[in-house]
């Protein structure tokens, strides 16, 4: 079986595209070969700045002949139907066979495809792959029509086995395949021929090209850390930068440079970001002081002066970059020390969203919300509000304008320069977190309060203007914001009623949408009644909504004459809680808790406002209930109880549907005839006495254990007692007894949501 080697040699491919391009080449070629009838043992793709390479081992020498029979239309069918069948099958009309079928005679086409040699198939597949390669961006050059990421110079395509090596002949826009390639552009530019992949890789290395990207990355890292260690320093790890730099060079030469003393006073993050973004330099840190004192650059050349000229040029360019950063830093510090007021004022001219006001409007909302949340998270309300007001001030700074990725971090530096409390400075940096599933979660109370307020304002704001995520689209990162709230609440063990928070936060957005929305229409659109909410909550919402509308419209008198704005806030808050539930299922799925168990704990109580039940919008309690239910259902008692509940619920539901009544009026033990029936009465009384106070005390483990203890009495009841007795008195009493089973179990969790109970 021959081996195949392909190389596509071009001008420099952008580093960010190389890994994906190598994978695309492998997939396009191997899929095409398999589809054409060839098989292979293994395939590996490689990339350097100037080439994509693919090695395929154990390729079959030819495809097998294929004989296919395809059933067509009936004899006598319209000509158009027959012609369409002929085109699809690729045969002529005289080649059709007429055969008897169950419904008469039909046409059959027998399609025979002879086997083909591998070289012919490879040429066809590779040309198609090159012409249809999925580059994110591509270009044409010269007079040809071929598109490639950069001008394509040559194609190497050879088949090799024990008998020797042959070139697979093909021509793509005038570029003929061959068995030659080139090494390093400057160090070994002469062409050379190859006979196999091993020969290819070895000769490339002799020509100053390291083919494998992981080998280049490892060489860079090892040499960089060795040089830094020799000076008592350490390289700041950055795997993303390492991968990118490995894609910029074919022959990595690591050089260690020095940062001018004038710039060592800059924050290390500023130095690191500036060097990474503009120069692709690694930062080298002094572990004793934490300062960034040197840098590592990776050249693609060996020079007679061991890189001294290259380093001198890089240091000159770096000095110019860092001079700009130093200028920004010093200017920003002057503003920060004066209280940051100019930055805060300028944010009134920065639009957050055209329907949600400016960044300054948003800051005021976040500050008010952080003050309300503070007590729930153990923070000082004044500190939380102060932190919220300055947390985004650095958005107006020159440093963050130049390096947006430093927002928050620079806010901490500027808050410290302004002599603000340490908790306020920390919140400036931490309130954006967590940004992803692996990001650290703030634990300092002030930081938590501001982080929650920031994310809740974002969510309620975009919900208010109906800009919710749809499908895979989430332009405002609202799913990430919801996950951030979930992690902040759960990992800090907070008790936070989401519905009330979302409801009240919605009030601050009424002022921005009031000019565009018809509240009367909203009142007719939402059927959730304000009477279902606590009166004090409704009054607080109305007051805040009126204030927001007055400020927006410049009015002196209350602006909302009806309570449609309340229904608006309720509907949006309820929908947001449902959104959180969906995000929570995804979050807990990775922790091994099934979605149906979450559903069982979320399921609303009949008549609750917005479908919000006690504890189903308290995420911490909700997760505790889910964990306790999952643990219970994992036991034999729990699993058997589930089946007993299912049986009781099914019998009861069928009887209620048949009789047209609801059996929930209480069973009486005086009508119990069997010992098993009496035992169930006693067990239900005992369970009721334990479950109710346990649920009230949020002791879900005790409640679940008491519920699981019903397993034995329920099993005994169904074994010894006939529910549908001849006596209507006994039947009604036993159905009411089943109702007690259902009600007690449902007081812990809605077991009807558990898979297999319907």
Secondary structure, 3 states (H helix, E strand, C coil): CEEEEEEEEECCCCHHHHHHHHHHHHHHHHHHHHHCCCCCCEEEEEEECCEEEEEEEEECCECCCEEEEEEEEECCCCHHHHHHHHHHHCCCHHHCEEEEECCEEEEEEEEEECCCEHHHHHHHHHHHHHHCCCCCCCECCCCCCCCECCCEEEEEEEEEECCEEEECCCEECCEEEECEEECCCCCCCCEEECCCHHHHHHHHHHCCCCCCHHHHHHHHHHHHHHHHHHCCCEECCCHHHHHHHHCCCCCCEEEEEECCHHHCCCCHHHHHHHHHHHHCCEEEECCCCCCEEEEEEEECCCCCCCCHHHHHHHHHHHHHHHHHHHHHHHHHHHHHHCCCHHHHHHHHHCEEECCCEEHHHHHHHHHHHHHHHHHHHCCCHHHHHHHHHHCCHHHHCHHHHHCHHHCCHHHHHHHHHCCCCHHHHHHHHHCCCCCCCCCCCCCCHHHHHHHHHHHHHHHHHHHHCCCCCECCECCCCHHHHHHHHHHHHHHCCCCCEHHHHHHHHHHHHHHHHCCCCCHHHHHHHCCCCHHHCCHHHHHHHHHHHHHHHHHHHCCCCCCCCCCHHHHHHHHHHHHHHHHHHHHHHHHHHCCCCCHHHHHHHHCCCCCCHHHCCCCCCEHHHHHHHHHHHHHHHCCHHHHHHHHHHHHHHHHHHHHHHHHCCCCCCCCCHHHCCCHHHHHHHHHHHHHHHHHHHHHHCCCHHHHHHHHHCHHHHHHHHHHHCCCCCCCHHHHHHHHHHHHHHHHHHHHHCCHHHCCCCC
